[in-house]
Amino acid sequence: MAQRAADVLAQRLYSAGCRWAFGMPGGEVLTLIDALEKAGITFVLAKHENAAGFMAEGTYHRTGAPGILVATVGPGALNGVNSVENARQDRVPLIVLTGAVDADAAQTYTHQVLDQPQVFRPITKQSFTLSAGAAHVIADKAVTLAVEGRPGPVHIDVPISVADAPAEGEGILRYAALPMRPAPSADFQAAQAALANAKRPLIVVGVDAMTEGAEDTVRTALEQLGAPVITTYKAKGLVPESHVLCLGGAGLSPKADKILLPLVAQADVILAIGYDPIEMRTGWQNPWNPQTQVVIDVTAEPNHHYMHQSTYNIVGDCAASVEALLPAAALNDTWPDGEVAATKTAISDSFSRQADWGPDAVIEICRDALPDDTLATADSGAHRILLSQMWTCEFPRALTQSSGLCTMGVAVPLAMGQSIVEPDRTVVSFSGDAGFLMVAGELATAAENGLKTIFVVFVDASLALIELKQRQRQMDNRGVDFGHTNFAAIAKGFGGAGHRVTNETELRDAIQAATQSETFTVIAAEIERKSYDGLL
């Protein structure tokens, strides 16, 4: 008996390591969900498709397998668009499965019908419409496209009758991508020579190095060159941030830029490893001068962003390319005047705790009180900038967030996806109160799945970052303040634990209780409005 087309798709996803799918069902995806479950992929019912997409991303960060978002026709599919575009910008392999009305029916039936492939085509690596005769090939193409090169989302529209139709054809031979090492050239040899003769080398590491798993090569380059390392927020932890040459993350903090960019200007050779400025603010437009500095840009794809330029542009696998570039012998006496140590101290001092209570105190206390192997997620907003500078990461993906799109409402579902994969590990999300309210309904999902995730909420009843920008432009206060919410009570209403904290003792007690709890915990840290002034 022939397999259904939906079964072929589900089994290919299982063979790629996928074990969870997230979404909301509709009549158009019932066969698809049935096939996923029969293949060994658990379907997790979320409360909104956008949150489901971020939960799926959370599983990717812990397993390396593509995440799966399932959405029904029309409004279900459109609800997930934000998480799909985020996956594109943040290099997340996400398989987006949407139900669809059959092509013949769509000619005479219009209820909820729209051109879904046209919606998803600009925000995915490719959009397919599943067919029974090519189900094997489409499934294989979708998985390989999602993970090859720069990872990203791939969309498959699944018509109702096709999901149930017997699949024809057979599986195909799947290829294994080999690391792409650049061919020897005069430019490549010149880049090698520049590194071998560097006196003040500096390394900038970005999202592509993280997605390619290049942490060992980055560490080797740091040691071989004696070069300080600056990472984007997404690449935090590729070098343990306790290392004397690691200067932590950069991207959105003007306060950090004032310290880090002068050091960048002093470097004679800059090695950018998998660095894409999609994560960076305007201060990182043209942060170096390839006319007076040697800039070696190792990227997964050519530079079409033009946010900066380089002396040598090398397109290829980050690890293989850098390993070929490094000098045979370690460099000696680089950065002889103590600038690196002074910069690291200045960063540490600038983002140390400034007050007994406030957002900086909350972050420091949480970092101190939670286990060293804690996984953290951050939502977008003022707290995210501060957290990304203060939260030390000793391993890759210790802190995850939306760095390219910088969308709100991500921290809670990202943390939940990771908790589903590693239920006994401490996972904590950090949200502003506005971002938390966007996804508060997912606390029901956390309860239904028995998650022990800790949700920390910075409560100031204001869109703090936008309110700060409003004041900086000397505008009147409009549209940024809102009412106070009892988040502890909401948590208890959904079946979890809730704590309202206003000082260090209460926060430490809440954290201790949360780490021992058998359910999820919401910790509402109440801070004064304008608490971020001077901290970012």
JOKAMO-V187040 format. One line per field, one symbol per residue. phi: phi as a letter, one per 20 degrees, with the letter a starting at -180 (. if undefined). psi: psi as a letter, one per 30 degrees, with the letter a starting at -180 (. if undefined). burial: # if it has 24 or more other ideal C-beta (glycine too) atoms within 12 Angstrom, else .. A space follows every 50 residues. Layout:
phi=???
psi=???
burial=???
This chain:
phi=.fffgffgfffffffenfccccrcfbgfdffffgffffeodfedfedbff fgfffffgfgfddnegecddcefmfffffeggfffffffemdfcedddfb fggffffccdfmebefgffegfdcfacddfcffcffffffgfffffdelf gaecdcedfgffgefffdmbfdfeedfegeegfgbffffffgffffdfdc fbdddcfffffemefffffffgffemdfcddfffegnfdgfeffeeeneb qcegffgfeefffgfefecddedmecfgedeffdflfccfedcedddecf cffdelfbccfcdddrfgffffffefffdffdlflfdmfffffffffgff defdbfbqfffgffffffeegfefeccceepgffffffeeffddbfmfcd aedeeleemefffgfffffffcfeefccddcfffffffcgffffffffdm fdgddecedclbegffffffffeleffbmcdbfedefffggffenddccd ccbffffffffffffdfecfcddeeecffmfegned
psi=kklleeeeeeeeeefggkfkkkakllffgeeeeeeeeffgjkkkjlfkee eeeeeeeeeefffflklkkkklkceeefffeefeeeeefghkjkjjjklk kkeeeffgkfjgklieeeefefglflkljkkefgeeeeeeeeeeeeflbj lakkkjkjkeeeefkkklallljklkkkkjkkkkleeeeeeeeeefgkei kkkkkaeeeeffhgeeeeeeeeeefhklkkllefgkfekkffkffkgall efjeeeefeeeeeeffkfkkjjjgkkgffllffgkhfljfffkjjjjjlf lljgfgflllekjjkakeeeeeeffklekkklhlifggeeeeeeeeeeef hlkflekaeeeeeeeeeefllfgkkklklkaeeeeeefeejkkflkgfkl ljeefhllgfeeeeeeeeeeeifgkkkkkkkleeeefegfffeeeeefgh lgkkjkkjjghkieeeeeeeefghlljkgfkllkkieeeeeefggakkkk kgleeeeeeeeeeefflgllkkjjjklllgffkff.
burial=..############.###########.######.###.#.########## ################################################## ##...#......#..##.##..##########.################# ###############.#..............#.....#..##.###.### ############.##.#########################.#.###### #######.###.##.################.##..##.#..######## #.#.#.##.##################...#..##...##..##..##.# #.#...###########.##...#####################.##### ######################..#######################.#. ##################...........#....#.##.##..#.##### #..#..##.######.#.#########.#####.##
